[in-house]
């Protein structure tokens, strides 16, 4: 049985048992409390701790590798600058759109004050008091320059770790080429090891998800299902709006073709991304579709698509922004305008650092939540239904790869929209 099917099955079983326990016995019943303390709780905690364990090394390795790659792109010249700028700008636009929509819709408002207070108290009992939210101001930007990167990692200071990763990656581009290869090889190996750990964590995800959702539904019954439904609908609507609206305008304005025609040409890649939830797994399909269906030159495809699989994360940034704000709303944490701007910046940076595998953004979300005073365990509220959101946001990420490749190829004079007027075999 595929992993995503087992995760959905775990979600369904955990939710059904939790709702049954809540309605039949009550949240305070001895049997329910025993299961929460000795079965469901430990299962969920082990799963979450395995994800939390890799947050800091994952952020460091991914950011450093990304910046080291930027050094190579810069030497490649004009094409590299265009590609990088396209990725960052469209990712920032996606994150800003998500924050705007979640602020307007306010799905967390559907959580009653009594349920919110009990939710905070429950997580305080299992994981200690909520972390103090990080204050943002001039001191924040000074504090980003960490004195001790190891201390920042231990203390959960993600901004400090990100800054060190940026500097480390930049430093790699300035040393001798043979030593560059050594350090990049080390970072790639580290990233692979971390991805393997995440993969091991995802192996127990069905049981962890079942335990987590059992705890939520057994304690709160249907009280969290309404806001959760609004949240899921909001994420899917925002992803569709970004794909059709924002990227549609980019396709028409910068690529010079009809969005309907463009979407029809990359349908195979979008379906692959949706079904696998992995930008990396979709890369071979992207290369084939880009060259055969869009007619983009191989040297552009070979440059843009592998980079996009790591750095073009429009859907992930949008999802992260909405999720952080939603959980802040659920836990009663109010963010200032400056903090909202930091959420956008963090969503862009951490989405670039997210592993291009199913569930790759979840460990980074745990780290982001603690920055804003939300317990990392609060991810349990949404993790059970993340699979469908993961599938949808990966498709949006892959859409960005194709739009970037077409934009760069056209701007370099190596491709014309007229190619899309040609017929493409139905099996492509």
DAHUGI-V148186 format. One record per backbone hydrogen bond with DSSP energy under -0.5 kcal/mol. NH is the residue of the N-H (numbers start at 0). CO is the residue of the C=O. Records with the same first field share a line. If there is no record, write none. Layout:
NH = CO / CO
//
This chain:
5 = 1
6 = 2
7 = 3
8 = 4
9 = 5
10 = 6
11 = 7
12 = 8
13 = 9
14 = 10
15 = 11
16 = 12
17 = 13
18 = 14
19 = 15
20 = 16
21 = 17
22 = 18
23 = 19
24 = 20
25 = 20
28 = 25
32 = 28
33 = 29
34 = 30
35 = 31
36 = 32
37 = 33
38 = 34
39 = 34
40 = 34 / 35
42 = 38
43 = 39
44 = 40
45 = 41
46 = 42
47 = 43
48 = 44
49 = 45
50 = 46
51 = 47
52 = 48
53 = 49 / 50
54 = 51
57 = 53
58 = 54
59 = 55
60 = 56
61 = 57
62 = 58
63 = 59
64 = 60
65 = 61
66 = 62
67 = 63
68 = 64
69 = 65
70 = 66
71 = 67
72 = 68
73 = 69
74 = 70
75 = 71
76 = 72 / 73
79 = 76
80 = 76
81 = 77
82 = 78
83 = 79
84 = 80
85 = 81
86 = 82
87 = 83
88 = 84
89 = 85
90 = 86
91 = 87
92 = 88
93 = 89
94 = 90
95 = 91
96 = 92
97 = 93
98 = 94
99 = 95
100 = 96
101 = 97
102 = 98
103 = 99
104 = 100
105 = 101
108 = 105
109 = 106
110 = 107
111 = 109
115 = 111
116 = 112
117 = 113
118 = 114
119 = 115
120 = 116
121 = 117
122 = 118
123 = 119
124 = 120
125 = 121
126 = 122
127 = 123
133 = 370
140 = 136
141 = 137
142 = 138
143 = 139
144 = 141
145 = 143
151 = 147
152 = 148
153 = 149
154 = 150
155 = 151 / 152
156 = 151
157 = 155
160 = 156
161 = 157
162 = 158
163 = 159
164 = 160
165 = 161
166 = 162
167 = 163
168 = 164
169 = 165
170 = 166
171 = 167
172 = 168
173 = 170
174 = 171
179 = 175
180 = 176
181 = 177
182 = 178
183 = 179
184 = 180
185 = 181
186 = 182
187 = 183
188 = 184
189 = 185
190 = 186
191 = 187
192 = 188
193 = 189
194 = 190
195 = 191
196 = 192
197 = 193
198 = 194
199 = 195
200 = 196
201 = 197
202 = 198
203 = 199 / 200
204 = 201
207 = 203
208 = 204
209 = 205
210 = 206
211 = 207
212 = 208
213 = 209
214 = 210
215 = 211
216 = 212
217 = 213
218 = 214
219 = 215
220 = 216
222 = 219
223 = 220
224 = 221
225 = 221
227 = 223
228 = 224
229 = 225
230 = 226
231 = 227
232 = 228
233 = 229
234 = 230
235 = 231
236 = 232
237 = 233
238 = 234
239 = 235
240 = 236
241 = 237
242 = 238
243 = 239
244 = 240
245 = 240
246 = 241
248 = 244
249 = 245
250 = 246
251 = 247
252 = 248
253 = 249
254 = 249
255 = 250
256 = 250
261 = 257
262 = 258
263 = 259
264 = 260
265 = 261
266 = 263
269 = 265
270 = 266
271 = 267
272 = 268
273 = 269
274 = 270
275 = 271
276 = 272
279 = 355
281 = 277
282 = 278 / 279
285 = 281
286 = 282
287 = 283
288 = 284
289 = 285
290 = 286
291 = 287
292 = 287 / 288
293 = 288
295 = 289
299 = 296
300 = 296
301 = 297
302 = 298 / 299
303 = 299
304 = 300
305 = 300
306 = 302
307 = 303
308 = 304
309 = 306
310 = 306
311 = 307
312 = 310
316 = 312
317 = 313
318 = 314
319 = 315
320 = 316
321 = 317
322 = 318
323 = 319
324 = 320
325 = 321
326 = 322
327 = 323
328 = 324
329 = 325
330 = 326
331 = 328
332 = 327
333 = 331
339 = 335
340 = 336
341 = 337
342 = 338
343 = 339
344 = 340
345 = 341
346 = 342
347 = 343
348 = 344
349 = 345
350 = 346
351 = 347
352 = 348
353 = 349 / 350
354 = 359
356 = 354
359 = 356
361 = 358
362 = 358
364 = 360
365 = 361
366 = 362
367 = 363
368 = 364
369 = 365
370 = 366 / 367
371 = 367 / 368
372 = 369
373 = 368
377 = 374
378 = 375
379 = 376
380 = 377
381 = 378
382 = 378
383 = 379
384 = 381
385 = 382
388 = 384
389 = 385
390 = 386
391 = 387
392 = 388
393 = 389
394 = 390
395 = 391
396 = 392
397 = 393
398 = 394
399 = 395
400 = 396
401 = 397
402 = 398
403 = 399
404 = 400
405 = 401
406 = 402
407 = 403
408 = 404
409 = 405
410 = 406
411 = 407
412 = 409
413 = 408
414 = 408
418 = 415
419 = 416
420 = 417
421 = 418
427 = 424
//
